[in-house]
Amino acid sequence: MCESRVYLMENGSEVPIMENVIYIEPQDDKIFMSDLLGEQKIVEAKIKEVRLLEHKIILENRKDKK
Amino acid sequence: MCESRVYLMENGSEVPIMENVIYIEPQDDKIFMSDLLGEQKIVEAKIKEVRLLEHKIILENRKDKK
């Protein structure tokens, strides 16, 4: 299975914010995500990196983007 | 393994543009991606959806975004 853990960069650290994520959709300034059980979360962020082999999706705050 | 196929939306159709992608990184107005063999591609686009169970990452042209 390919579900991933989603992290949010905070002060240079990767803080895990959701497990078993199977779906991600950027929506304007936000990221919509949902997990295997259908639970949903929306965070104000943008995608920084998707590392599929590590099952890792890293988000960052929009204001942190250079 | 979790490598995915990357598609670009063109006139409402999903056109496959790269196979076995393991890494994606948005860079300004572009998307950088690389595959299992280390091959790299950069396209002018943004991420529309990431569907991990389907091994599918869908990009769209930035100008198509409403």
Backbone of each chain as nested JSON, in Angstrom:
{
  "chains": [
    {"id": "A", "residues": [
      {"number": 1, "name": "MET", "atoms": {"N": [0.847, -1.207, 0.0], "CA": [0.0, 0.0, 0.0], "C": [0.876, 1.249, 0.0]}},
      {"number": 2, "name": "CYS", "atoms": {"N": [0.31, 2.32, -0.468], "CA": [1.112, 3.512, -0.709], "C": [0.713, 4.714, 0.12]}},
      {"number": 3, "name": "GLU", "atoms": {"N": [-0.082, 4.486, 1.141], "CA": [-0.459, 5.631, 1.959], "C": [0.804, 6.248, 2.562]}},
      {"number": 4, "name": "SER", "atoms": {"N": [0.748, 7.543, 2.797], "CA": [1.93, 8.269, 3.253], "C": [1.643, 9.017, 4.542]}},
      {"number": 5, "name": "ARG", "atoms": {"N": [2.72, 9.409, 5.165], "CA": [2.595, 10.289, 6.311], "C": [2.838, 11.713, 5.817]}},
      {"number": 6, "name": "VAL", "atoms": {"N": [1.999, 12.65, 6.26], "CA": [2.167, 14.04, 5.857], "C": [2.827, 14.821, 6.99]}},
      {"number": 7, "name": "TYR", "atoms": {"N": [3.838, 15.587, 6.631], "CA": [4.579, 16.401, 7.588], "C": [4.415, 17.871, 7.241]}},
      {"number": 8, "name": "LEU", "atoms": {"N": [4.461, 18.72, 8.256], "CA": [4.493, 20.162, 8.034], "C": [5.813, 20.699, 8.577]}},
      {"number": 9, "name": "MET", "atoms": {"N": [6.536, 21.426, 7.739], "CA": [7.805, 22.018, 8.183], "C": [7.508, 23.14, 9.175]}},
      {"number": 10, "name": "GLU", "atoms": {"N": [8.097, 23.041, 10.344], "CA": [7.942, 24.116, 11.341], "C": [9.303, 24.403, 11.941]}},
      {"number": 11, "name": "ASN", "atoms": {"N": [9.791, 25.606, 11.721], "CA": [11.117, 25.994, 12.222], "C": [12.185, 24.984, 11.819]}},
      {"number": 12, "name": "GLY", "atoms": {"N": [12.126, 24.529, 10.59], "CA": [13.157, 23.621, 10.095], "C": [12.962, 22.166, 10.462]}},
      {"number": 13, "name": "SER", "atoms": {"N": [11.904, 21.862, 11.237], "CA": [11.656, 20.459, 11.591], "C": [10.421, 19.946, 10.868]}},
      {"number": 14, "name": "GLU", "atoms": {"N": [10.434, 18.643, 10.586], "CA": [9.276, 18.014, 9.953], "C": [8.352, 17.493, 11.043]}},
      {"number": 15, "name": "VAL", "atoms": {"N": [7.189, 18.143, 11.192], "CA": [6.241, 17.755, 12.232], "C": [5.134, 16.922, 11.588]}},
      {"number": 16, "name": "PRO", "atoms": {"N": [4.976, 15.659, 11.999], "CA": [3.935, 14.819, 11.393], "C": [2.551, 15.355, 11.735]}},
      {"number": 17, "name": "ILE", "atoms": {"N": [1.686, 15.498, 10.718], "CA": [0.347, 16.018, 11.001], "C": [-0.766, 15.049, 10.6]}},
      {"number": 18, "name": "MET", "atoms": {"N": [-0.455, 14.055, 9.765], "CA": [-1.514, 13.086, 9.427], "C": [-0.877, 11.787, 8.907]}},
      {"number": 19, "name": "GLU", "atoms": {"N": [-1.496, 10.659, 9.297], "CA": [-1.011, 9.33, 8.905], "C": [-1.899, 8.731, 7.822]}},
      {"number": 20, "name": "ASN", "atoms": {"N": [-1.366, 7.752, 7.112], "CA": [-2.168, 6.952, 6.17], "C": [-2.93, 7.785, 5.149]}},
      {"number": 21, "name": "VAL", "atoms": {"N": [-2.282, 8.846, 4.72], "CA": [-2.918, 9.733, 3.751], "C": [-2.887, 9.078, 2.37]}},
      {"number": 22, "name": "ILE", "atoms": {"N": [-4.033, 9.124, 1.697], "CA": [-4.102, 8.518, 0.368], "C": [-4.445, 9.536, -0.713]}},
      {"number": 23, "name": "TYR", "atoms": {"N": [-4.851, 10.736, -0.294], "CA": [-5.288, 11.717, -1.278], "C": [-4.9, 13.123, -0.835]}},
      {"number": 24, "name": "ILE", "atoms": {"N": [-4.341, 13.879, -1.764], "CA": [-3.925, 15.262, -1.487], "C": [-4.404, 16.131, -2.641]}},
      {"number": 25, "name": "GLU", "atoms": {"N": [-4.958, 17.283, -2.285], "CA": [-5.365, 18.221, -3.333], "C": [-5.114, 19.65, -2.896]}},
      {"number": 26, "name": "PRO", "atoms": {"N": [-4.235, 20.36, -3.603], "CA": [-4.06, 21.783, -3.296], "C": [-5.334, 22.542, -3.659]}},
      {"number": 27, "name": "GLN", "atoms": {"N": [-5.774, 23.4, -2.768], "CA": [-6.972, 24.224, -3.02], "C": [-6.627, 25.647, -2.624]}},
      {"number": 28, "name": "ASP", "atoms": {"N": [-6.405, 26.493, -3.615], "CA": [-5.98, 27.865, -3.341], "C": [-4.787, 27.859, -2.376]}},
      {"number": 29, "name": "ASP", "atoms": {"N": [-4.927, 28.496, -1.233], "CA": [-3.791, 28.586, -0.308], "C": [-3.745, 27.422, 0.674]}},
      {"number": 30, "name": "LYS", "atoms": {"N": [-4.577, 26.408, 0.421], "CA": [-4.684, 25.323, 1.394], "C": [-4.391, 23.98, 0.748]}},
      {"number": 31, "name": "ILE", "atoms": {"N": [-4.156, 22.999, 1.616], "CA": [-3.995, 21.624, 1.157], "C": [-5.09, 20.786, 1.805]}},
      {"number": 32, "name": "PHE", "atoms": {"N": [-5.861, 20.138, 0.942], "CA": [-6.87, 19.204, 1.417], "C": [-6.263, 17.805, 1.378]}},
      {"number": 33, "name": "MET", "atoms": {"N": [-6.466, 17.03, 2.463], "CA": [-5.949, 15.652, 2.439], "C": [-6.951, 14.72, 3.103]}},
      {"number": 34, "name": "SER", "atoms": {"N": [-6.926, 13.46, 2.679], "CA": [-7.785, 12.497, 3.365], "C": [-7.033, 11.181, 3.522]}},
      {"number": 35, "name": "ASP", "atoms": {"N": [-7.434, 10.437, 4.558], "CA": [-6.702, 9.209, 4.871], "C": [-7.52, 7.971, 4.493]}},
      {"number": 36, "name": "LEU", "atoms": {"N": [-6.942, 6.816, 4.745], "CA": [-7.553, 5.526, 4.408], "C": [-8.959, 5.37, 4.956]}},
      {"number": 37, "name": "LEU", "atoms": {"N": [-9.235, 5.962, 6.124], "CA": [-10.537, 5.798, 6.766], "C": [-11.514, 6.891, 6.355]}},
      {"number": 38, "name": "GLY", "atoms": {"N": [-11.056, 7.767, 5.452], "CA": [-11.957, 8.811, 4.976], "C": [-11.906, 10.075, 5.802]}},
      {"number": 39, "name": "GLU", "atoms": {"N": [-11.063, 10.074, 6.818], "CA": [-10.933, 11.29, 7.621], "C": [-10.256, 12.367, 6.779]}},
      {"number": 40, "name": "GLN", "atoms": {"N": [-10.652, 13.617, 7.007], "CA": [-10.163, 14.706, 6.168], "C": [-9.514, 15.79, 6.995]}},
      {"number": 41, "name": "LYS", "atoms": {"N": [-8.585, 16.486, 6.366], "CA": [-7.932, 17.596, 7.05], "C": [-7.587, 18.645, 5.998]}},
      {"number": 42, "name": "ILE", "atoms": {"N": [-7.714, 19.916, 6.402], "CA": [-7.299, 21.002, 5.522], "C": [-6.313, 21.872, 6.289]}},
      {"number": 43, "name": "VAL", "atoms": {"N": [-5.158, 22.109, 5.706], "CA": [-4.179, 22.982, 6.37], "C": [-3.768, 24.092, 5.404]}},
      {"number": 44, "name": "GLU", "atoms": {"N": [-3.436, 25.236, 5.988], "CA": [-2.979, 26.346, 5.18], "C": [-1.493, 26.117, 4.894]}},
      {"number": 45, "name": "ALA", "atoms": {"N": [-1.193, 25.64, 3.72], "CA": [0.182, 25.263, 3.417], "C": [0.303, 25.02, 1.925]}},
      {"number": 46, "name": "LYS", "atoms": {"N": [1.523, 24.708, 1.507], "CA": [1.736, 24.269, 0.142], "C": [2.626, 23.039, 0.158]}},
      {"number": 47, "name": "ILE", "atoms": {"N": [2.621, 22.311, -0.938], "CA": [3.445, 21.1, -0.997], "C": [4.899, 21.495, -1.215]}},
      {"number": 48, "name": "LYS", "atoms": {"N": [5.761, 20.971, -0.384], "CA": [7.201, 21.222, -0.529], "C": [7.859, 20.064, -1.285]}},
      {"number": 49, "name": "GLU", "atoms": {"N": [7.575, 18.841, -0.87], "CA": [8.176, 17.664, -1.502], "C": [7.251, 16.457, -1.364]}},
      {"number": 50, "name": "VAL", "atoms": {"N": [7.28, 15.602, -2.357], "CA": [6.602, 14.307, -2.283], "C": [7.681, 13.247, -2.464]}},
      {"number": 51, "name": "ARG", "atoms": {"N": [7.917, 12.463, -1.421], "CA": [8.945, 11.415, -1.461], "C": [8.245, 10.062, -1.364]}},
      {"number": 52, "name": "LEU", "atoms": {"N": [7.955, 9.488, -2.524], "CA": [7.092, 8.312, -2.526], "C": [7.75, 7.088, -1.894]}},
      {"number": 53, "name": "LEU", "atoms": {"N": [9.042, 6.902, -2.104], "CA": [9.683, 5.699, -1.549], "C": [9.715, 5.738, -0.031]}},
      {"number": 54, "name": "GLU", "atoms": {"N": [9.747, 6.951, 0.508], "CA": [9.75, 7.1, 1.973], "C": [8.334, 7.25, 2.526]}},
      {"number": 55, "name": "HIS", "atoms": {"N": [7.344, 7.214, 1.643], "CA": [5.94, 7.392, 2.069], "C": [5.781, 8.714, 2.81]}},
      {"number": 56, "name": "LYS", "atoms": {"N": [6.334, 9.748, 2.238], "CA": [6.459, 11.015, 2.952], "C": [6.026, 12.165, 2.058]}},
      {"number": 57, "name": "ILE", "atoms": {"N": [5.113, 12.972, 2.556], "CA": [4.722, 14.183, 1.851], "C": [4.976, 15.346, 2.791]}},
      {"number": 58, "name": "ILE", "atoms": {"N": [5.776, 16.301, 2.334], "CA": [6.18, 17.393, 3.209], "C": [5.518, 18.682, 2.75]}},
      {"number": 59, "name": "LEU", "atoms": {"N": [4.815, 19.323, 3.669], "CA": [4.188, 20.614, 3.398], "C": [5.006, 21.713, 4.069]}},
      {"number": 60, "name": "GLU", "atoms": {"N": [4.81, 22.926, 3.595], "CA": [5.43, 24.071, 4.275], "C": [4.432, 25.208, 4.313]}},
      {"number": 61, "name": "ASN", "atoms": {"N": [4.593, 26.08, 5.275], "CA": [3.745, 27.278, 5.325], "C": [4.031, 28.117, 4.107]}},
      {"number": 62, "name": "ARG", "atoms": {"N": [2.997, 28.726, 3.576], "CA": [3.185, 29.497, 2.349], "C": [4.143, 30.665, 2.575]}},
      {"number": 63, "name": "LYS", "atoms": {"N": [4.102, 31.246, 3.752], "CA": [4.949, 32.416, 3.99], "C": [6.432, 32.052, 4.113]}},
      {"number": 64, "name": "ASP", "atoms": {"N": [6.737, 30.767, 4.36], "CA": [8.128, 30.347, 4.471], "C": [8.801, 30.225, 3.105]}},
      {"number": 65, "name": "LYS", "atoms": {"N": [7.972, 30.171, 2.059], "CA": [8.515, 29.962, 0.724], "C": [9.306, 31.193, 0.297]}},
      {"number": 66, "name": "LYS", "atoms": {"N": [10.536, 30.951, -0.135], "CA": [11.382, 32.059, -0.589], "C": [10.898, 32.538, -1.953]}}
    ]},
    {"id": "B", "residues": [
      {"number": 1, "name": "MET", "atoms": {"N": [6.031, -1.316, -3.969], "CA": [6.677, -0.036, -4.275], "C": [5.625, 1.014, -4.588]}},
      {"number": 2, "name": "CYS", "atoms": {"N": [6.012, 2.23, -4.418], "CA": [5.025, 3.307, -4.468], "C": [5.243, 4.299, -5.592]}},
      {"number": 3, "name": "GLU", "atoms": {"N": [6.075, 3.95, -6.534], "CA": [6.273, 4.888, -7.632], "C": [4.943, 5.116, -8.349]}},
      {"number": 4, "name": "SER", "atoms": {"N": [4.814, 6.305, -8.928], "CA": [3.541, 6.688, -9.533], "C": [3.729, 7.102, -10.977]}},
      {"number": 5, "name": "ARG", "atoms": {"N": [2.622, 7.158, -11.656], "CA": [2.617, 7.707, -13.003], "C": [2.132, 9.152, -12.888]}},
      {"number": 6, "name": "VAL", "atoms": {"N": [2.827, 10.057, -13.586], "CA": [2.436, 11.458, -13.553], "C": [1.69, 11.8, -14.837]}},
      {"number": 7, "name": "TYR", "atoms": {"N": [0.56, 12.462, -14.671], "CA": [-0.29, 12.87, -15.79], "C": [-0.366, 14.393, -15.837]}},
      {"number": 8, "name": "LEU", "atoms": {"N": [-0.509, 14.923, -17.026], "CA": [-0.771, 16.35, -17.191], "C": [-2.15, 16.512, -17.823]}},
      {"number": 9, "name": "MET", "atoms": {"N": [-2.996, 17.311, -17.202], "CA": [-4.328, 17.563, -17.765], "C": [-4.181, 18.419, -19.017]}},
      {"number": 10, "name": "GLU", "atoms": {"N": [-4.734, 17.914, -20.103], "CA": [-4.737, 18.689, -21.348], "C": [-6.099, 18.594, -21.989]}},
      {"number": 11, "name": "ASN", "atoms": {"N": [-6.781, 19.72, -22.093], "CA": [-8.138, 19.753, -22.645], "C": [-9.041, 18.726, -21.973]}},
      {"number": 12, "name": "GLY", "atoms": {"N": [-8.931, 18.634, -20.662], "CA": [-9.812, 17.748, -19.915], "C": [-9.397, 16.291, -19.895]}},
      {"number": 13, "name": "SER", "atoms": {"N": [-8.288, 15.957, -20.582], "CA": [-7.822, 14.569, -20.559], "C": [-6.535, 14.46, -19.752]}},
      {"number": 14, "name": "GLU", "atoms": {"N": [-6.357, 13.292, -19.129], "CA": [-5.124, 13.041, -18.386], "C": [-4.107, 12.406, -19.331]}},
      {"number": 15, "name": "VAL", "atoms": {"N": [-3.063, 13.16, -19.665], "CA": [-2.035, 12.664, -20.578], "C": [-0.826, 12.211, -19.76]}},
      {"number": 16, "name": "PRO", "atoms": {"N": [-0.456, 10.925, -19.842], "CA": [0.694, 10.452, -19.057], "C": [1.983, 11.094, -19.552]}},
      {"number": 17, "name": "ILE", "atoms": {"N": [2.796, 11.628, -18.636], "CA": [4.045, 12.267, -19.062], "C": [5.286, 11.623, -18.451]}},
      {"number": 18, "name": "MET", "atoms": {"N": [5.124, 10.846, -17.368], "CA": [6.301, 10.185, -16.809], "C": [5.868, 8.989, -15.964]}},
      {"number": 19, "name": "GLU", "atoms": {"N": [6.676, 7.916, -16.044], "CA": [6.387, 6.678, -15.314], "C": [7.336, 6.525, -14.129]}},
      {"number": 20, "name": "ASN", "atoms": {"N": [6.954, 5.692, -13.182], "CA": [7.845, 5.298, -12.088], "C": [8.442, 6.485, -11.336]}},
      {"number": 21, "name": "VAL", "atoms": {"N": [7.622, 7.503, -11.184], "CA": [8.089, 8.704, -10.485], "C": [8.14, 8.434, -8.982]}},
      {"number": 22, "name": "ILE", "atoms": {"N": [9.247, 8.842, -8.367], "CA": [9.379, 8.632, -6.915], "C": [9.546, 9.937, -6.154]}},
      {"number": 23, "name": "TYR", "atoms": {"N": [9.765, 11.024, -6.878], "CA": [10.024, 12.298, -6.195], "C": [9.422, 13.455, -6.985]}},
      {"number": 24, "name": "ILE", "atoms": {"N": [8.736, 14.326, -6.272], "CA": [8.112, 15.499, -6.899], "C": [8.425, 16.712, -6.036]}},
      {"number": 25, "name": "GLU", "atoms": {"N": [8.803, 17.797, -6.683], "CA": [9.037, 19.027, -5.92], "C": [8.563, 20.232, -6.719]}},
      {"number": 26, "name": "PRO", "atoms": {"N": [7.567, 20.965, -6.208], "CA": [7.176, 22.207, -6.874], "C": [8.305, 23.233, -6.746]}},
      {"number": 27, "name": "GLN", "atoms": {"N": [8.632, 23.88, -7.854], "CA": [9.671, 24.915, -7.853], "C": [9.121, 26.112, -8.601]}},
      {"number": 28, "name": "ASP", "atoms": {"N": [8.746, 27.156, -7.851], "CA": [8.12, 28.329, -8.452], "C": [6.962, 27.882, -9.354]}},
      {"number": 29, "name": "ASP", "atoms": {"N": [7.024, 28.204, -10.64], "CA": [5.91, 27.866, -11.529], "C": [6.062, 26.491, -12.168]}},
      {"number": 30, "name": "LYS", "atoms": {"N": [7.053, 25.722, -11.703], "CA": [7.334, 24.444, -12.345], "C": [7.234, 23.294, -11.356]}},
      {"number": 31, "name": "ILE", "atoms": {"N": [7.177, 22.088, -11.93], "CA": [7.218, 20.873, -11.123], "C": [8.439, 20.079, -11.558]}},
      {"number": 32, "name": "PHE", "atoms": {"N": [9.296, 19.826, -10.579], "CA": [10.456, 18.966, -10.818], "C": [10.075, 17.551, -10.394]}},
      {"number": 33, "name": "MET", "atoms": {"N": [10.411, 16.56, -11.238], "CA": [10.124, 15.172, -10.851], "C": [11.277, 14.268, -11.264]}},
      {"number": 34, "name": "SER", "atoms": {"N": [11.434, 13.18, -10.517], "CA": [12.451, 12.213, -10.943], "C": [11.915, 10.809, -10.733]}},
      {"number": 35, "name": "ASP", "atoms": {"N": [12.466, 9.878, -11.516], "CA": [11.95, 8.511, -11.485], "C": [12.939, 7.56, -10.816]}},
      {"number": 36, "name": "LEU", "atoms": {"N": [12.556, 6.296, -10.753], "CA": [13.349, 5.26, -10.099], "C": [14.777, 5.185, -10.621]}},
      {"number": 37, "name": "LEU", "atoms": {"N": [14.974, 5.495, -11.888], "CA": [16.297, 5.381, -12.499], "C": [17.075, 6.682, -12.412]}},
      {"number": 38, "name": "GLY", "atoms": {"N": [16.488, 7.692, -11.761], "CA": [17.196, 8.954, -11.603], "C": [16.976, 9.928, -12.744]}},
      {"number": 39, "name": "GLU", "atoms": {"N": [16.16, 9.52, -13.69], "CA": [15.854, 10.439, -14.78], "C": [14.995, 11.588, -14.248]}},
      {"number": 40, "name": "GLN", "atoms": {"N": [15.202, 12.779, -14.816], "CA": [14.52, 13.953, -14.281], "C": [13.721, 14.671, -15.356]}},
      {"number": 41, "name": "LYS", "atoms": {"N": [12.683, 15.35, -14.907], "CA": [11.88, 16.117, -15.848], "C": [11.352, 17.345, -15.114]}},
      {"number": 42, "name": "ILE", "atoms": {"N": [11.28, 18.465, -15.826], "CA": [10.681, 19.669, -15.254], "C": [9.594, 20.143, -16.203]}},
      {"number": 43, "name": "VAL", "atoms": {"N": [8.407, 20.331, -15.677], "CA": [7.321, 20.835, -16.523], "C": [6.719, 22.08, -15.877]}},
      {"number": 44, "name": "GLU", "atoms": {"N": [6.221, 22.959, -16.743], "CA": [5.567, 24.15, -16.242], "C": [4.142, 23.771, -15.878]}},
      {"number": 45, "name": "ALA", "atoms": {"N": [3.895, 23.586, -14.608], "CA": [2.592, 23.095, -14.18], "C": [2.481, 23.226, -12.674]}},
      {"number": 46, "name": "LYS", "atoms": {"N": [1.316, 22.841, -12.169], "CA": [1.148, 22.754, -10.722], "C": [0.445, 21.449, -10.398]}},
      {"number": 47, "name": "ILE", "atoms": {"N": [0.552, 21.032, -9.155], "CA": [-0.08, 19.772, -8.756], "C": [-1.581, 19.98, -8.62]}},
      {"number": 48, "name": "LYS", "atoms": {"N": [-2.333, 19.105, -9.264], "CA": [-3.793, 19.164, -9.147], "C": [-4.278, 18.173, -8.099]}},
      {"number": 49, "name": "GLU", "atoms": {"N": [-3.793, 16.933, -8.199], "CA": [-4.215, 15.888, -7.262], "C": [-3.116, 14.85, -7.096]}},
      {"number": 50, "name": "VAL", "atoms": {"N": [-3.03, 14.291, -5.91], "CA": [-2.156, 13.144, -5.664], "C": [-3.063, 12.018, -5.185]}},
      {"number": 51, "name": "ARG", "atoms": {"N": [-3.139, 10.944, -5.983], "CA": [-3.988, 9.796, -5.646], "C": [-3.083, 8.608, -5.39]}},
      {"number": 52, "name": "LEU", "atoms": {"N": [-2.723, 8.415, -4.141], "CA": [-1.686, 7.427, -3.837], "C": [-2.131, 5.993, -4.107]}},
      {"number": 53, "name": "LEU", "atoms": {"N": [-3.384, 5.658, -3.824], "CA": [-3.824, 4.269, -4.027], "C": [-3.825, 3.902, -5.5]}},
      {"number": 54, "name": "GLU", "atoms": {"N": [-4.029, 4.904, -6.336], "CA": [-4.024, 4.66, -7.785], "C": [-2.646, 4.89, -8.393]}},
      {"number": 55, "name": "HIS", "atoms": {"N": [-1.675, 5.249, -7.577], "CA": [-0.312, 5.532, -8.058], "C": [-0.354, 6.625, -9.127]}},
      {"number": 56, "name": "LYS", "atoms": {"N": [-1.063, 7.663, -8.827], "CA": [-1.376, 8.653, -9.833], "C": [-1.145, 10.054, -9.284]}},
      {"number": 57, "name": "ILE", "atoms": {"N": [-0.383, 10.839, -10.005], "CA": [-0.192, 12.24, -9.653], "C": [-0.607, 13.058, -10.866]}},
      {"number": 58, "name": "ILE", "atoms": {"N": [-1.551, 13.957, -10.66], "CA": [-2.107, 14.704, -11.782], "C": [-1.668, 16.159, -11.69]}},
      {"number": 59, "name": "LEU", "atoms": {"N": [-1.07, 16.647, -12.769], "CA": [-0.647, 18.046, -12.844], "C": [-1.61, 18.791, -13.762]}},
      {"number": 60, "name": "GLU", "atoms": {"N": [-1.61, 20.11, -13.641], "CA": [-2.397, 20.919, -14.58], "C": [-1.582, 22.153, -14.928]}},
      {"number": 61, "name": "ASN", "atoms": {"N": [-1.848, 22.694, -16.091], "CA": [-1.194, 23.939, -16.47], "C": [-1.627, 25.028, -15.511]}},
      {"number": 62, "name": "ARG", "atoms": {"N": [-0.718, 25.907, -15.174], "CA": [-1.041, 26.947, -14.198], "C": [-2.156, 27.849, -14.712]}},
      {"number": 63, "name": "LYS", "atoms": {"N": [-2.185, 28.086, -16.011], "CA": [-3.196, 29.012, -16.543], "C": [-4.598, 28.402, -16.552]}},
      {"number": 64, "name": "ASP", "atoms": {"N": [-4.692, 27.046, -16.423], "CA": [-6.005, 26.412, -16.399], "C": [-6.687, 26.565, -15.048]}},
      {"number": 65, "name": "LYS", "atoms": {"N": [-5.903, 26.933, -14.031], "CA": [-6.44, 27.014, -12.676], "C": [-7.425, 28.163, -12.575]}},
      {"number": 66, "name": "LYS", "atoms": {"N": [-8.606, 27.834, -12.088], "CA": [-9.611, 28.886, -11.93], "C": [-9.239, 29.785, -10.76]}}
    ]}
  ]
}
